[in-house]
Amino acid sequence: MIERPDAGERAVLVRLGLGAPVSEEEIREFEALARSAGAVPVATITGARRTPEPRYFVGSGKAEEIRVRAEENAAEVILVDHPLAPSQERNLERLTGRRVLDRAGLILDIFAQRARSAEGKLEVELAQLRHLSTRLVRGWTHLERQKGGIGLRGPGETQLETDRRLLGRRIRTLTERLEALARRRDTGRAVRKRVPVPSIALVGYTNAGKSTLFNLLTGSDAYAADQLFATLDPTVRRLRLPHTPEIVLADTVGFVRDLPHELVAAFRSTLLEARDADLLIHVVDASDPELVERMAQVEEVLDGIGAAAIPTLTVFNKTDRVGAAARIERDTDGQAVRVWMSAATGEGAEHVRTCLHERFGGLARRFIVSLRPAEGRARARLYRHGLVRRDLIAVDGGWNIETEASQEELESICESEGIDFASRVSPCLPGGGFVESAPAVAAVPA
């Protein structure tokens, strides 16, 4: 058995074209994945086959070429841009004397480095263990046999069985902890639904510029970098637009070609932000020569998590790289369906805000809420939710508060504070005046 090093830096990259030639874009993306994991590509080996070879995946001649190139370049790890069977991975390791990682293992390694939240770390570990569990077969051949004879009989369990049992126990523990976190998240989501707030999720291929757009719209400082999977844990911020109810905007993990199923299953915390959103903003790199394929791959993942039917606004980002003008494209009904912009320069950001106002601005209406002097907590809550537009003190010492919100949101707040919506809340007059007859005596600054 080969002793696996703790980390590999110098890497040989392997990519085969199965039934089709290898494209330059596929090579560039795999090199970016390798660099995101901390590897330094020192050689790239390509080839073509009709079908994978059962023993090495790449064929015996190509496997020998990999071994030679790894020795010539003092490589520490071999990265294969395909899913490998456990036996193929082990056979390549024995032949080359170096650690071998397939595409799934490489992406899992990147996610392990980038996870920051407790839930994200648990999800990464669970995905890694599920991936590792398929690679235990004959991994401990030197301890696999049970000895016989007096005084030589073992405890009745091989090392391989022990490893499987320990892995299974840890997987069950992680699954239970994640289910508990999911229940807590669902409870929080149910509480938020009592005060309905529109939610938007940014989705798209990795490195399309989602985090840069997220920061531009929200004024946040979420980590953004020109690298794959710069964002892993979901980031949620409030988005306030003029004459529009408060919106929640979520930045999610980027998708990628052949995203491992272990990650799609494990990363519920991120993917649920997309599945439960009222609107998806699909961010596309307009300078990507394979943007059509990238969009199809994102749509495939969204369909897999049950988010395909959610309304989508497509944002073509990085127009500064292709010389395209910032603009809004509309369908035959006049609804915005595509926006062209540059998140890096900010050009076209107003078009995105316009589209969001068109979709959600109609939900907000002006109401007058009459509060008694003892209902200061309700007044504070209206301020906390950013709903107050004007606040006047009534003659009885209470308040007449002009709010801008959806009726459902305001009804929910009034119900939780014990305020009768029908008798204490009135719509504003068209001119913005008060419907209530009680005169106002002083303005209170917000």
Legacy VTK file of the C-alpha trace (Angstrom):
# vtk DataFile Version 3.0
C-alpha trace
ASCII
DATASET POLYDATA
POINTS 446 float
0.000 0.000 0.000
1.206 3.522 -0.847
1.737 6.020 1.943
-0.381 9.013 0.978
1.303 12.401 1.531
-0.555 15.013 3.522
-0.643 17.424 0.599
0.508 17.565 -2.989
1.606 20.733 -4.726
3.325 19.875 -8.011
0.644 18.214 -10.113
0.318 16.373 -13.403
-3.075 17.022 -14.994
-4.800 14.343 -17.059
-7.772 14.929 -19.333
-9.127 12.520 -21.962
-11.584 13.179 -24.732
-14.145 10.379 -24.655
-15.664 10.242 -28.120
-14.686 13.868 -28.769
-11.464 15.896 -28.770
-10.415 17.726 -25.614
-11.266 21.435 -25.785
-8.915 24.183 -24.643
-11.639 25.544 -22.364
-11.895 22.206 -20.537
-8.140 22.241 -19.972
-8.195 25.838 -18.707
-11.038 25.098 -16.299
-9.284 22.036 -14.907
-6.063 24.019 -14.465
-8.089 26.649 -12.561
-9.552 23.920 -10.349
-6.067 22.587 -9.619
-4.734 26.039 -8.732
-7.786 26.698 -6.535
-6.821 23.593 -4.552
-3.284 24.930 -4.075
-1.613 22.728 -6.703
0.974 23.922 -9.212
0.378 22.245 -12.606
3.739 21.132 -14.038
2.488 18.971 -16.919
-0.748 18.351 -18.791
-1.476 15.072 -20.534
-4.363 14.734 -22.972
-5.608 11.929 -25.171
-8.657 10.398 -26.757
-10.497 7.122 -26.295
-13.877 5.768 -27.280
-14.496 4.332 -23.815
-12.538 4.300 -20.522
-10.041 1.443 -20.045
-11.130 -0.747 -17.086
-7.721 -0.978 -15.388
-6.284 2.557 -15.559
-9.123 4.471 -17.246
-6.533 5.955 -19.631
-5.016 2.810 -21.150
-1.703 1.170 -20.278
0.386 3.251 -22.699
-1.024 6.533 -21.469
-0.655 5.374 -17.851
3.054 4.752 -18.467
3.344 8.234 -20.004
1.782 9.683 -16.861
4.322 7.833 -14.704
7.257 9.109 -16.778
6.035 12.708 -16.854
5.408 12.658 -13.097
8.973 11.469 -12.464
10.499 13.983 -14.898
8.670 16.895 -13.254
9.003 15.659 -9.650
5.222 15.774 -9.334
3.656 14.866 -6.004
0.068 14.338 -7.135
-1.753 13.273 -10.296
-5.100 14.939 -10.951
-7.510 13.241 -13.359
-10.372 15.308 -14.775
-12.786 12.374 -14.747
-14.574 10.294 -12.129
-12.400 7.262 -11.402
-13.498 3.911 -10.047
-11.742 3.036 -6.769
-9.820 0.241 -8.497
-8.648 2.587 -11.279
-7.443 5.110 -8.724
-5.519 2.447 -6.797
-3.996 0.963 -9.954
-2.702 4.367 -11.059
-1.270 4.971 -7.597
0.584 1.660 -7.630
1.959 2.303 -11.110
3.072 5.906 -10.552
3.932 5.751 -6.842
2.051 9.017 -6.350
-1.234 10.154 -4.951
-4.077 10.176 -7.493
-7.203 12.321 -7.219
-10.148 12.281 -9.581
-12.364 15.280 -10.322
-14.721 14.620 -7.413
-11.853 14.271 -4.944
-10.288 17.504 -6.189
-13.496 19.509 -5.801
-14.048 18.027 -2.353
-10.547 19.135 -1.388
-11.274 22.704 -2.532
-14.521 22.738 -0.575
-12.713 21.462 2.520
-10.337 24.424 2.296
-13.089 27.030 1.747
-15.765 25.953 4.249
-16.058 28.494 7.040
-19.382 27.946 8.801
-19.927 25.034 11.167
-22.632 23.626 8.915
-20.466 23.990 5.826
-17.611 22.112 7.490
-19.947 19.300 8.520
-21.306 19.047 4.988
-17.822 18.894 3.501
-16.728 16.208 5.932
-19.838 14.154 5.228
-19.281 14.381 1.472
-15.624 13.422 1.902
-16.438 10.399 4.052
-19.065 9.179 1.609
-16.536 9.537 -1.181
-13.837 7.796 0.884
-16.129 4.923 1.835
-16.088 3.714 -1.778
-12.284 3.681 -1.738
-11.714 1.454 1.284
-11.947 -1.751 -0.708
-8.604 -3.606 -0.336
-7.058 -0.419 1.023
-5.562 -2.364 3.944
-4.449 -5.592 2.246
-1.560 -6.028 4.684
-4.050 -6.414 7.552
-6.903 -8.066 5.720
-6.268 -11.729 6.635
-7.232 -13.180 9.965
-4.581 -15.489 11.367
-5.486 -18.938 12.681
-3.977 -21.266 15.266
-3.717 -21.264 19.036
-2.749 -17.872 20.308
-2.843 -16.370 16.797
-6.557 -15.881 16.263
-7.554 -12.242 15.857
-10.494 -10.451 17.374
-12.735 -11.641 14.542
-12.674 -8.369 12.625
-10.313 -7.296 9.854
-8.820 -3.826 9.685
-10.951 -3.159 6.624
-14.118 -4.026 8.526
-13.008 -1.828 11.406
-12.497 1.104 9.050
-15.893 0.571 7.494
-17.545 0.434 10.891
-15.818 3.622 12.092
-16.658 5.416 8.849
-20.281 4.320 9.062
-20.529 5.519 12.650
-19.055 8.926 11.785
-21.330 9.285 8.751
-24.384 8.576 10.915
-23.221 11.110 13.502
-22.684 13.822 10.884
-26.003 13.046 9.219
-27.849 13.382 12.530
-26.117 16.688 13.326
-26.910 18.081 9.888
-30.530 16.969 10.174
-30.749 18.807 13.500
-29.308 21.934 11.884
-31.734 21.537 8.979
-34.676 21.367 11.392
-33.417 24.501 13.112
-33.074 26.218 9.732
-36.591 25.128 8.757
-37.935 26.542 12.031
-36.219 29.846 11.344
-37.596 29.836 7.807
-41.114 29.251 9.158
-40.715 32.182 11.548
-39.556 34.429 8.713
-42.563 33.435 6.621
-44.827 34.983 9.251
-43.446 38.288 8.011
-43.171 37.543 4.277
-40.023 39.071 2.806
-39.197 38.487 -0.860
-36.000 36.493 -1.300
-33.597 36.403 -4.223
-30.772 33.914 -4.792
-27.750 34.523 -6.989
-26.878 31.385 -8.928
-24.500 30.659 -11.761
-21.364 28.917 -12.900
-18.406 29.356 -10.594
-16.360 32.518 -11.155
-19.150 34.229 -13.099
-19.031 37.227 -10.733
-21.887 36.459 -8.329
-20.105 37.698 -5.203
-18.984 40.907 -6.922
-22.578 41.605 -7.959
-23.758 40.687 -4.444
-21.409 43.259 -2.909
-22.411 45.887 -5.477
-26.132 45.535 -4.767
-25.976 45.204 -0.978
-22.925 47.311 -0.134
-21.490 44.244 1.580
-17.881 43.082 1.699
-18.359 39.365 1.055
-15.206 37.654 -0.161
-14.864 37.823 -3.941
-11.881 36.662 -5.997
-11.041 35.622 -9.532
-10.946 31.930 -8.662
-13.232 28.923 -8.698
-15.408 28.377 -5.619
-14.360 31.628 -3.937
-17.768 31.525 -2.221
-18.798 28.327 -0.478
-20.982 29.105 2.517
-24.232 30.957 1.721
-24.155 34.683 2.489
-27.437 36.532 3.073
-27.907 40.302 3.270
-30.780 42.762 3.181
-31.349 44.673 -0.040
-33.221 47.971 0.167
-34.537 49.672 -2.956
-36.626 52.871 -3.169
-40.396 52.273 -2.904
-39.837 48.532 -2.660
-40.326 46.256 0.342
-37.219 44.922 2.017
-35.643 42.083 0.018
-33.317 39.311 1.171
-30.470 38.562 -1.247
-28.463 35.321 -0.970
-25.103 34.575 -2.594
-24.721 30.834 -3.216
-21.957 28.432 -4.181
-21.013 28.412 -7.849
-21.853 25.420 -9.981
-19.373 23.593 -12.146
-19.314 20.946 -14.843
-19.737 17.429 -13.455
-20.392 18.651 -9.918
-20.010 15.554 -7.697
-23.302 14.078 -6.551
-21.921 13.928 -3.003
-21.799 17.715 -2.965
-25.221 18.240 -4.506
-26.672 15.972 -1.813
-24.610 17.380 1.045
-24.763 21.134 0.483
-28.385 21.618 1.386
-27.736 24.843 3.318
-26.517 26.600 0.184
-28.787 24.975 -2.370
-31.948 25.492 -0.306
-31.363 29.238 -0.551
-31.917 28.818 -4.292
-34.785 26.338 -4.026
-36.805 28.532 -1.625
-36.186 31.851 -3.391
-38.916 33.957 -5.003
-36.551 34.934 -7.812
-33.267 33.543 -9.137
-30.656 35.839 -10.637
-28.648 33.639 -12.979
-25.268 35.350 -13.353
-23.486 34.471 -16.594
-19.933 35.365 -17.625
-20.543 37.153 -20.933
-16.881 36.710 -21.877
-16.968 32.919 -21.501
-16.678 31.271 -24.939
-18.759 28.350 -23.653
-21.454 30.380 -21.914
-24.285 28.415 -23.576
-22.929 25.134 -22.168
-22.324 26.787 -18.780
-25.918 28.037 -18.634
-27.224 24.571 -19.509
-25.116 22.992 -16.745
-26.460 25.457 -14.156
-30.019 24.798 -15.280
-29.392 21.059 -14.955
-28.329 21.454 -11.310
-31.288 23.757 -10.578
-33.610 21.155 -12.048
-31.969 18.505 -9.849
-32.705 20.452 -6.635
-36.275 21.334 -7.622
-35.641 25.002 -8.490
-36.257 24.889 -12.250
-39.736 26.443 -12.023
-38.636 29.533 -10.037
-38.780 32.792 -12.066
-35.309 33.717 -13.307
-33.635 36.945 -14.339
-30.490 36.299 -16.379
-27.645 38.784 -15.827
-24.835 38.726 -18.384
-21.880 40.000 -16.373
-18.399 41.193 -17.413
-19.621 43.224 -20.390
-16.489 45.361 -19.978
-14.478 42.398 -21.287
-16.510 41.999 -24.480
-17.350 45.617 -25.230
-21.117 45.108 -24.934
-23.430 47.926 -23.863
-25.276 47.745 -20.555
-28.963 47.234 -21.246
-32.224 45.486 -20.342
-33.798 42.953 -22.687
-37.540 42.333 -22.379
-39.943 39.676 -23.637
-43.055 40.331 -25.740
-45.032 41.182 -22.592
-42.510 43.845 -21.624
-41.115 41.908 -18.671
-37.360 42.094 -18.126
-35.702 38.737 -18.793
-32.029 39.639 -19.364
-29.677 42.352 -18.150
-26.236 43.142 -19.540
-23.853 44.781 -17.071
-20.418 44.795 -15.443
-20.326 44.164 -11.703
-16.625 45.084 -11.602
-17.160 48.616 -12.972
-20.732 49.076 -11.762
-21.996 49.889 -15.253
-25.555 48.633 -15.646
-26.189 48.087 -11.920
-29.122 50.476 -12.125
-30.703 48.149 -14.698
-30.674 45.273 -12.196
-32.224 47.500 -9.525
-34.878 48.613 -12.018
-35.782 45.001 -12.792
-36.048 44.139 -9.099
-38.242 47.183 -8.440
-40.511 46.180 -11.315
-40.907 42.680 -9.874
-41.270 43.534 -6.194
-42.175 47.227 -6.014
-45.839 46.475 -6.666
-45.989 44.516 -3.424
-45.468 47.651 -1.336
-48.306 50.010 -0.464
-48.602 53.035 1.814
-50.562 52.541 5.050
-51.183 54.611 8.185
-50.798 52.668 11.416
-52.339 54.312 14.500
-50.494 53.305 17.660
-51.370 54.067 21.278
-48.765 55.448 23.730
-48.253 52.011 25.285
-47.452 50.402 21.901
-43.898 51.624 21.570
-42.650 48.100 20.944
-44.762 47.848 17.786
-43.397 51.225 16.642
-39.834 50.031 17.224
-40.552 46.889 15.236
-41.818 48.892 12.257
-38.566 50.859 12.338
-36.513 47.695 12.687
-38.078 46.283 9.522
-37.397 49.525 7.630
-41.090 50.173 6.918
-41.483 53.709 8.346
-41.716 56.608 5.895
-43.202 59.281 8.187
-43.810 59.338 11.945
-46.117 61.914 13.572
-47.155 62.183 17.233
-50.920 62.164 17.743
-52.714 64.379 20.269
-53.264 61.425 22.623
-49.520 60.832 22.860
-49.556 57.927 20.451
-48.298 57.858 16.884
-49.680 57.985 13.362
-47.019 56.158 11.350
-46.958 56.159 7.568
-45.488 52.867 6.396
-44.568 51.341 3.058
-44.984 47.567 3.019
-46.980 44.737 1.570
-50.341 44.200 3.217
-49.374 40.641 4.214
-46.225 41.855 5.983
-48.042 44.598 7.863
-50.912 42.289 8.828
-48.426 39.787 10.231
-46.683 42.425 12.370
-49.982 43.786 13.664
-51.236 40.323 14.549
-48.082 39.478 16.494
-48.327 42.795 18.407
-52.054 42.437 19.197
-53.133 45.314 16.930
-56.424 44.983 15.040
-55.489 45.576 11.406
-59.015 46.421 10.228
-59.623 49.229 12.746
-56.102 50.575 13.311
-54.583 50.501 9.830
-55.791 52.628 6.915
-54.520 53.119 3.364
-52.948 56.442 2.505
-54.805 58.939 0.376
-53.483 59.306 -3.192
-51.820 62.587 -2.217
-50.034 60.979 0.710
-52.169 62.593 3.415
-53.506 60.925 6.521
-56.874 59.228 6.450
-57.144 59.405 10.256
-58.869 62.530 11.601
-56.619 62.796 14.680
-54.327 65.794 14.166
-50.582 65.431 14.305
-48.654 67.820 16.518
-44.970 67.065 16.074
-42.640 65.202 13.793
-40.377 62.535 15.163
-37.127 61.947 13.248
-36.602 58.355 12.078
LINES 1 447
446 0 1 2 3 4 5 6 7 8 9 10 11 12 13 14 15 16 17 18 19 20 21 22 23 24 25 26 27 28 29 30 31 32 33 34 35 36 37 38 39 40 41 42 43 44 45 46 47 48 49 50 51 52 53 54 55 56 57 58 59 60 61 62 63 64 65 66 67 68 69 70 71 72 73 74 75 76 77 78 79 80 81 82 83 84 85 86 87 88 89 90 91 92 93 94 95 96 97 98 99 100 101 102 103 104 105 106 107 108 109 110 111 112 113 114 115 116 117 118 119 120 121 122 123 124 125 126 127 128 129 130 131 132 133 134 135 136 137 138 139 140 141 142 143 144 145 146 147 148 149 150 151 152 153 154 155 156 157 158 159 160 161 162 163 164 165 166 167 168 169 170 171 172 173 174 175 176 177 178 179 180 181 182 183 184 185 186 187 188 189 190 191 192 193 194 195 196 197 198 199 200 201 202 203 204 205 206 207 208 209 210 211 212 213 214 215 216 217 218 219 220 221 222 223 224 225 226 227 228 229 230 231 232 233 234 235 236 237 238 239 240 241 242 243 244 245 246 247 248 249 250 251 252 253 254 255 256 257 258 259 260 261 262 263 264 265 266 267 268 269 270 271 272 273 274 275 276 277 278 279 280 281 282 283 284 285 286 287 288 289 290 291 292 293 294 295 296 297 298 299 300 301 302 303 304 305 306 307 308 309 310 311 312 313 314 315 316 317 318 319 320 321 322 323 324 325 326 327 328 329 330 331 332 333 334 335 336 337 338 339 340 341 342 343 344 345 346 347 348 349 350 351 352 353 354 355 356 357 358 359 360 361 362 363 364 365 366 367 368 369 370 371 372 373 374 375 376 377 378 379 380 381 382 383 384 385 386 387 388 389 390 391 392 393 394 395 396 397 398 399 400 401 402 403 404 405 406 407 408 409 410 411 412 413 414 415 416 417 418 419 420 421 422 423 424 425 426 427 428 429 430 431 432 433 434 435 436 437 438 439 440 441 442 443 444 445
